[in-house]
Amino acid sequence: MVTKPILLLPTQACGNPAAQEDCDCDCACAADVNLSSSHLPPSRLFIGVSNLQYKDIDREHVLAFNPLTGNGVTVVNTLGRDLLESFRLPRMIHPEDNLEIITGMINSGLLDVKDESAEICLPLVPQVMSAWLHLTDRCNLRCSYCYLPHVREDMSPETGRAAIDATFRSAVKNGFKQVKLKYAGGEPLLRFPLIEELHTYARQIAEKHGIDLEGVVLSNGTLLTSEMVETLKSLGLRLMISLDGLGQYHDSHRPYAGGRGSFADVAEAVDLALANGLVPNVSVTISSRTAEGLPEVMAWILDRDLPFSLNFYRENELSASHEDMRLDEEKIINGMLAAFKVIENNLPRRSFLGGIIDRANLSASHTHTCGVGQNYLVFDQNGQVAKCQMHIRKPITDLHVADPLAVIRADQIGIQNISVEEKEGCKTCEWKHWCAGGCPLATYRATGRYDVKSPNCRIYKALFPEALRLEGLRLLKYQDDPDVVVKL
């Protein structure tokens, strides 16, 4: 029988954030509170945060979280909850209190120092700058939701190097500590020698400037070979593969140009990467056409212990005729909840909160949905620079300017990725700093405005509590594994 309070924290809440392979979100940091138990001020008053929330997990444990901080979620047992509740009114720490657990509660954003409440810290400059390199507009698939016309145009090596130079110019000028390059298209594996050339060059430039470098190849997987996998590993490149369902569900979204389904080849590519020691991230795009098949593909992903992201279909000019893909709220919610049940029965060791619900990020507090207009550049095959890959045909500047990011940030005409604090319907929402109001392009297409909540708001609110419950169950399952959970 447990006779003391217990607090469970994910390891990333203790300074080891999990990488989000295909995330271009802005970087937000949690309250700048990082006390150790030996430095707790004994004479200060502490108080529970006013927006503290609980969600029951089982008879003995609850999920405790503060949606206005970026510290994720924690699990406490009933005695731990009693300890938290004892701070409903301000009080000092008593000699009999468990200092280690109280320290963990403070660092997790569950307790505040009275009259010195820490606020969310949003750095003026995010730490990571991301750049999309559009290596080719060509692709061997014809995905139903693709926003590209697939003209036969490729990025030249000279343009690619110049784009990397421009990226690092902006990174240096704006104080970034890390650059993330996304090799994309079209299908980037059609230009695999260029990937190798450009990333080798990028590593040299990163070393010259003392900037950390990450890279990911965003692929449909159909052209992957074992030789490519070995090259990706040697270059330190990650791989993201799109897989939208099993069998016909995937094929209905992502057929070959000739109409044949691509699922078998994509599944083979995933297994090929795994067999050769490279764990790909799987990106699943969900529409009303495929929502029913989500549980099956989720089981397939978990059986292979793959990191994943679940993304909602975004209508665009070229996909608008596919009316059956539009997001039906009930279909999407039911499909997602069924997938959550599959996850509950096979909980992974790694956290999934960064990518389990579309563009929301339940693992970190943030005020902007993504990096558009903040810390993100999109280079097309000709060196033009856009804000977002879905607006790649609407460039704002080009790679020749001294600081492309400064031009992107100053633009007031194109897509506007405004703060959630300025969005109607979001300002008082408890989830606003994890959701940030949804994709600005999707909102604008549905409403003609950027300053309102997402058209998918009801879907998000139906799913957020269940996703957090899953994280609580994950922490309980792995509570004795110190690589996954910190147990206090």
N, C-alpha and C positions, 0 to 999 in steps of 0.2 A: 504494500500500500504506500502511495506517495504521500509524504508528510511535509513537503516543502514546495514553495513556488517553483515553477519551471517556465522558462522562456526559450522559444526556439526561433532562430533567425536564419534566413538563407545566407550562405557564405558571401554572396555578392553584397549583402548589406554591411559587410565588414571590410570593405575596401577592395573587393575583387569582382568588379562588375562583369557580367557575362557579355561577350561580344554579340552584337546583333549583325549577322553577316550581311543582310541586305537592307539595313535600316539607314535612312538619311535624316533621322530626326535631329532637332536641335538638342544641344546638351544642357541639361538643367541639373543643378546640384542640390543636395538636401541642405537642411539647416546646418550651419557651421558649428555643430556641437559634437565634440568627440572626446568626451571625458574618460578617464580611467577611474576605477573604483577607489584608487588611492588619492585621487584629487577631488573627490566630491566635497564641496564646501559645507561643513557640518552646520553652520549657522544660517544657511539660506533656506528660504521656503520654496518647496516644490509643489506643483499642481498638475493634475491631469489636463491634457489639452481639451479644449471645449468641443472640438469636432471628432473626438475619439469615437470609433465605431467598432462594434463586435458582430461576429457572425458565428453561430454555433457550428461546430464540426461534429462533435459527438457529446456524450454525457459528461465527459471530463475535460474537454478542451474547447476553446473558442479562438477564432481568428481575431486579432486586434490590429487595427490599422488607422493611420491618419492620412486621409486622401489629399491633404494639403502639403505633405512632405514627400520627398523622393526616396524614402527609406524602405519602400516595399511593405511587406506584411510580416507579422509575427504571429506565433501561436503561444498561448499561455494556458496553463491548466487552471482549475477552479481557484486554487490558492493564489496563483499569479494574478488572476482577475481580481480577487479580493484585495491583493496588494495594490493594484492599479486603482481600484475604487476607493481605497483609503486616502487617495490624493485628490478626491473630488473637491475637498476644501484644502486650501494651502496648509502645508505642514512641513516641519523639519524632518530630517531622517532620524529615526530612533535607533538606539543601540542594537535592538533585536532585528532590525531590518536586514535583508540580504543585499549587501552593497553591490555585488556583482550584477544581480538582476536589475536593481534600480538603475545602475549605470547603463545596462543594455536598453532599458525602457527610455532613458533620456536620449541615448544615441539613436534610437529608433523613432524618435519623434512622438512618443506616447506621453512623456512627461516634459514639462517646462520648468525653468526657474521663474518663480513669480516675479512679475514686473520686468522680466527680461526675455519675453517670449521670442524665440528665434523664428525668423521668417524665412520663407523659401529664398534660397540664394540663386539668382539667375545671373551667371557671369555676363559681362558686357560682350565678351568674345567667347563663343563656344570653343572647346578644346580641339574638336575634330572638324576638319574641312573635307567635304566630299566632292568628287567630280565624276561625272558620267562621261565616258569616252565612247561615242557612237562609231564603232569601228566599221560598220557597214549597214546599209539599209536593206541589204539582201537577206532573205530568210527562206529556208526550205519548208517552213510550215505556213499555214494561213489561219491563224487563230481568230476565232469569232470576235474577240474583243480588242484586237490589235488596232492601234491608232496610226500605224504607218502605212504609206502607200506602196512600200517595197520597190522603190526605184533601184536601178542597178548602179549604185554609187558606193564607193568605198573610201575610207579615210586613208590618205597616203602616210607613209612613215614620217615624212617631214611635218605634216600637219599634226600627227600624233605627238611627236616630240615637242612641237611648239605649244600644243595644248598642255602638256605636262609642265613645260616651262612657265606657262601662264598661271597654271594652278599653284605652283610653288611661289611665284611672284606674289600672288594674292595671299598665300599662306604666311609668307614672311612679313608682308606689309601689315597684316591684320593679327599677327601674334598667335597663330595656330601652332599647337605642339604636335599635331598629328594630321596626316593626309590619308584619306581613303579613296582609292581609285576603283571605279566600277567599269569593267570592260564589257561592253554591251552592244546591242544592235536593235533590229535585225538579229541574226545569229552570229555571235562573235567567234564561234569555233570555225566558221568559214574563213576567218582571218587569223588562225592560230599562230603562225609565225610572227605576225605583227604583235600579238599579245606578248609573246616571249621577248621580242625586241623592245617594246615600249616599257615593260615592267623592269627589265634589266636596266634601261636608261633611268627610269624613275627611282630605282634603288640608289643609283649613283648620285642623283640630284638630292634625294632625301638625306643621304649621308653627308653631302657637302654642306647642307643647311642645318644639320643636327635635328631634323624633324622625323618623327616616327612615321612609318609607311605601312598601310594595309592595302590589300587588293583582293577583289573578288571578281570572278567571271560569272556573268548572268546568262545562263544557257538553257536551251530546250533539251540538251543532253543527247540528241539523236546522232550526233557526229563524234561523240567521245570515243577515244581509243585509249588503250593502256599506256601508250607512249605519251599521250597528252597528260594523263594523270601523273606520270612520273615527272614530267616537266613542271606541272602546276605545283607539285610537292617541292621540287627543288627551288622554285621561285618563291615559295611561301605564299602562294595564292590560294584562296578559298574558292569553292565552287558552289553556286546556287543553281538548282535544277527545278524547272516548273513542272508540277504534276498535279492535275486538277481533279483526279478521281481514278478509279480503276476501270479498265476496259472502256465501254461506251461512254461513260461519264467524261473521261478525259478526252476521248476522241471527238466528242460533240463540241468541245471547246477548241481542240488543238490538232486538227487534221493536217496532213501533208498538203502541199500545193495541188497535188493531183486528186485529193479527196480521201486517200487512204488514212486510216487511223494511225496515230503515232505512239499509243500507250505501250505496246510491247517493246519498242525500241527505247523509250524513255526509262521504263522499268529495268531493262537490261543495262542501261547506262548507270543507273543508281547502284545496281549490284556490282558492276564493273569497278566503279570508283571505290566502293567498300572493299572489294576483294584486293585492291591494290593500295589500301591504306589511306585513302582520302575519304573523309566523311562529308558528304555534301549536305547543304541546307536545302530543304524542300519547300518551295513556295507554292501554295495552293490558292488559286483564284476561285472564288465561290460565286455562283449566280443562281437564280431560281431554277435554271436548267439543270444544275448539278448538285444542289443542296441535299437532295435525298441520298446521294451517294457518299456524302461526307464521312459517315461513320466507318465505312469500309476502307476508304483511303487512309483515315486516321489510324486504323488498326494496322494497316500495311506499314505506315511510317513508324509507328511505335515498335512493331516487331523487329525493325531494323535499327532501333535506337537512334533515329535521325533527328537533328534539330529541324524545326519547321516554323513557318509563319502562315497564318490563315488570313487571306485578303479578300475584300469584297470587290466584285466587279464594278468598274467605273465606266459608265456609258460615255462614248465619244462620237464624233461626227461619222466615223466609218463603221461604228457598231450599232448605231441607233435603230437600224432596221430589224435587229434581233430582239423583238419585243419579249420573247419568252425568257430572256436573260435578266430583265429588269428585276430589281430586288423586291420581291414580295415579302413583306415583313414576317408573316407567319411561317412561310417556307424557310426563310433564312434562320429565324429563331429556332424552329423545330430541328432543322438540320444541325445547327451548331450545338444545341443541347444534347442531341443524340451523339454527336462527336465527343462532347464533354464526358458523357457516360463511358465511352470507350477509353478515354484518357484516365478516368477514375479507376478503371479496372486494370490499367497497366501504366501506372504513374512513372514518368521518366525521372532520372536523377537530376538532370539539368532543369533549370527554371524555364518556364514557357511564357511568363507574363509579358515579355517584351513583344511577342508576336502572335498572341492567341486570338486577338480580336481586332482585325483590320489595322488601321493606322493608330489605334489607341496603344499606349504603352503603360501598362499597369505596374511596371517595375521602377519607374522614375517620374518625378514631377516635372512638368514642362508646360510652357504657355503657348507654344506653337506646335502644330500638328507634325510638321516635317521641317526639313532644312531649306525649303524654297524661300528665296529672298533673304536668307540668314547666313548659311554656310555651305551653299550648294551651287555648283556650276554644271551645266550640261553643254558639252561640246558636240556639235553635229559633225558629219563626215567632212565638211568643208571648213571647219574652224569657227563657225558661228556659235555664239553662246546664248543659250536660253535659260530660263529659270527652272523649268521642269521638263522632264523627258516627254511628257504628254503635250507639251507646247514646243516641241523641238522645231516645228515649222514656223515658230514666232520668235525669232531671235531678238535679243535686246542689244547685244554688242558682239565683238569678235575677239579672237585670241591675241590680237595685236596691241590692245590697250594695255597700259601699264598695270592696271589693277582691275581685272574683269569683275571681281566680287564687289568692288565699290560701286561700279555701274549697276550691277544687279540689285544691290541693296537700295540704291537711290531711285530705282524705277518706280513710277507711280501709275503706269499705264497697263502693264500686263497683270498676270495673276498676283493677287495680294494675299499673302499669308499672314494675316493679322493676329494679334494676341487674343487668346480666349477671353481675356478681361474686357475686350471691346465687342464681343459677339452677343447679340440679342438672343436671349434664351439660355445663355451659358453662364452669365455673370454670377448667378447665385447657386449654380449646380454643384452638388457635392463631388462630382466626378471631374470637374473642369480641368484640374491640373494633371489628370491622367489621360483624359480624352482629347483635350485642347480643341474640341469643336469639330473634329473630322476634317477630311480632305477638302481644301478650299475650292478645288476645281469641281468636285462633285456637288458641293453646296451651291456654287455659282450656276452650274448647269441646271439645277433644280429650282433655284429661287431668283437668279439674276443678281444676287448679292453675295458679298464675302463676309459681311458683318452679322451673320445670323448662324444659328446652330445647324448642325448637319441634318440632312433629310433622313439619315439613318439613326437619329437620336434614340428613338424608341427601341431599336434593335440593340444598340449599345447598352442602354440602361437595363434591358432584360437579361443581358449576358454578363455584365461586370460582376455582380455578386456571385454568380456561379463559378466564374473563372477564379475569383479569389478563394472560394471554398476549395477548389481543386488544389490551389497552391498550399492551403493549410493542410490538406490531406497529404500532399507531397512532403511537407516538412515533418509531419508525424511519421510517415513511412520511413524516412531516412534520418530520423533524429539521432541515431547512433553512428552515423557515418560522418566523421568530421570534415570530409571533403565536400559535403553537400550542405550540412546544417551545423550551425553553432548552437550548442545546447548549454544554457546557463541554469 
